[in-house]
């Protein structure tokens, strides 16, 4: 098990730890609910240093990224961030990630912790000559500062006007006493920023964040709240909601795919899938009688198996048990009643609209 | 360090039992609520159900995990804590008080000798 760079700092702050993606990570400090609500109502900070950073450098780096990722990367400029997926040749999702455009010759990919090595080899497999891949994951600290007060809070540490960083843009600014990469991104459904730095600067910056954060009743948040927050806004969790056996059309991520591009890895497979139509879809479910957890089976009212749960949790904002999962078509209409089972116990569910709560991010433009 | 109260009986699966006459009140320990984390669901036990000592009665779920509640004693379920069913968070907040789970009419007092006292349970859950 690998420790994240600020492990002892988190220990000092009474973190309860959990093993995740080969790392020992903070699960929560006070309670998942307390941390969740701090992000919905005020501001919370996550140390997400377990995330991976892979840089592509060299002539045509952007063109290569456009070829290996599904979203339109070619028409991005310096300071643009894109949420996208990376596919295998069958159209299965290798990872979902953020792509940062520095120039035609430099792209930074921020990938899921569990997929760092897999992604690296996937990129390497298709890499064009003249390009260099650099795995910077081990030396990069990443903090996510999220919540309706995130901008107001971070403004305390910089003279740069943070309003100038729009949603899904990044910049290098003087903050916490150094020049750091900051983007207006996140994965909680709230406005917020993600800040990147090296190991040495991490503890210093986090100490400042927590000290000033007292005025904002800030919380240090763990993986637990990260999961419940992304779940409420129905953002996908790799390994739970998406993986290589699932394509982005059935997962509802078609908006991340630019089919007009001349070519990208997985394009042929997706063309076929689009032509033939998908066989299942990703749905939201309201659950009665407990939590429907990952891998529970879904049945129709006649007890025919029609799908499976990918994520299930309790929504602290809506005060109810909800789930996400795949249901075989033509099932999955809004209002359809279903039964969910772990083999021992039945729960009752109803298909409802996604997202469970609307993201409150600051939209572009 | 989790809280352990005197004058309660404890079993290894982290339930406590308070005896008042021939009635037993059942809940989970401070250790158990802390281990579970934010409790978000408590199944309602069936009134009138006859249960055996050690039998799994209801499930309790937190954000992280689901757990079974085992009856520390044999008898009949005579009351359910509706407040905890409707607002399971009170089990986190007050596991020995407002967060009790159900009451049992005790069938056999002899079974009490198989349970731990506060000292025994503290030793058992010493971390």
Interface residues (C-beta under 8 A of the other chain):
Chain A: X16 X27 X28 X31 X32 X33 X224 X228 X289 X290 X291 X293 X313 X314 X321 X345
Chain B: X37 X38 X40 X41 X43 X59 X61 X63 X64 X66 X89 X92
